[in-house]
Amino acid sequence: MSERVGFIGLGIMGRGMAHNLLKAGFAVTVWNRTAARMDALLQAGATAASSPADLARRCDVIFTCVSDTPDVEAVVLGEDGVLAGAQAGALVVDMSTISPEATRALAAKLAERGVYFLDAPVSGGSEGAARGTLSIMVGGEAEQVARAMPYFQAMGKTITHVGKVGDGQAVKLVNQILVVVTMLGVSEALLFAQASGLDLEKTLQAVAGGAAGSWMLSNRGTQAIARDFRPGFTIDLQQKDLRLVLEAADQRGVPAIATSLVFNLYRTLQQAGLGHEGNHALIKALERLAGITVGG
Ligand code: NAP
């Protein structure tokens, strides 16, 4: 008999991931802080829980995908949180992006009560969550990774067991350095293309298949030249990840020059009230410096 599955956090990412668990035929119980966001999942066949503790009481494997470290701590350790309802032997899988150190502390608290834990942050954007093509980077014990694998396969395409608890989050921070530094390169390149009077669509078409091609260029570069700054991933949440990178880099004594530059460029956009826009709005910070607008 398959295990009972629960999903907490039905935001831009969580809603697509929970839908894909349902589509794969698993019985899914859901909880979201803003209850109305559960409606589409309930229509698709999910069951509603009244709190994270209630969800944990009904489930063997519990996924979380909420915003930041304190939010994961709140839904897992808080009053009416997962730990208040979970039975010994249950498995909690956190798919949010949060601090690797806080992740290890959380896993230790769950272990004291006989509850297993994996960190399994994701990459691939809202599109990857909706299509079930996410990259999932998993930290924890191999036996629990095998237990969660059928669910990971419903949500993602590239599933990598990268190491022990917390290592999934550390790899996700590596991913985020690559994402934002790539977006800085995409932004600078598009600014240059605009100043050169080039056809921006043809320019993207010409370079996307070569050595300069990337997911950020093809997806977010295309959106940027159409001036579609709706968020797949908001600047505010991106800044949370860059804060995690800069804190971890400081702890490890390693320079993070490009990441700190991008962090400060995003800071200017947050100050201008654009924190709710997508992370590809980074191009607007360069446009302001250059006095040039790209595309449109
Ligand atoms: P989002 O759309 O802002 O959704 C956030 C979710 O977390 C919502 O369900 C929200 O509930 C819930 N939440 C936040 N704080 C909470 C708290 N204290 N208690 C209970 N629920 C809380 O964010 P998202 O884009 O889905 O991102 C979710 C996680 O995935 C983040 O860690 C993010 O870094 C990571 N991620 C995102 C992307 C992306 O492209 N979007 C890609 C990879 C990883 P409400 O509905 O009540 O607000």
Boltz pocket constraint, residues with backbone or C-beta under 6 A from the ligand:
constraints:
  - pocket:
      binder: B
      contacts: [[A, 9], [A, 10], [A, 11], [A, 12], [A, 13], [A, 14], [A, 32], [A, 33], [A, 34], [A, 35], [A, 37], [A, 65], [A, 66], [A, 67], [A, 68], [A, 70], [A, 71], [A, 72], [A, 74], [A, 75], [A, 95], [A, 96], [A, 97], [A, 98], [A, 122], [A, 123], [A, 124], [A, 125], [A, 126], [A, 232], [A, 233], [A, 234], [A, 237], [A, 241]]
      max_distance: 6.0
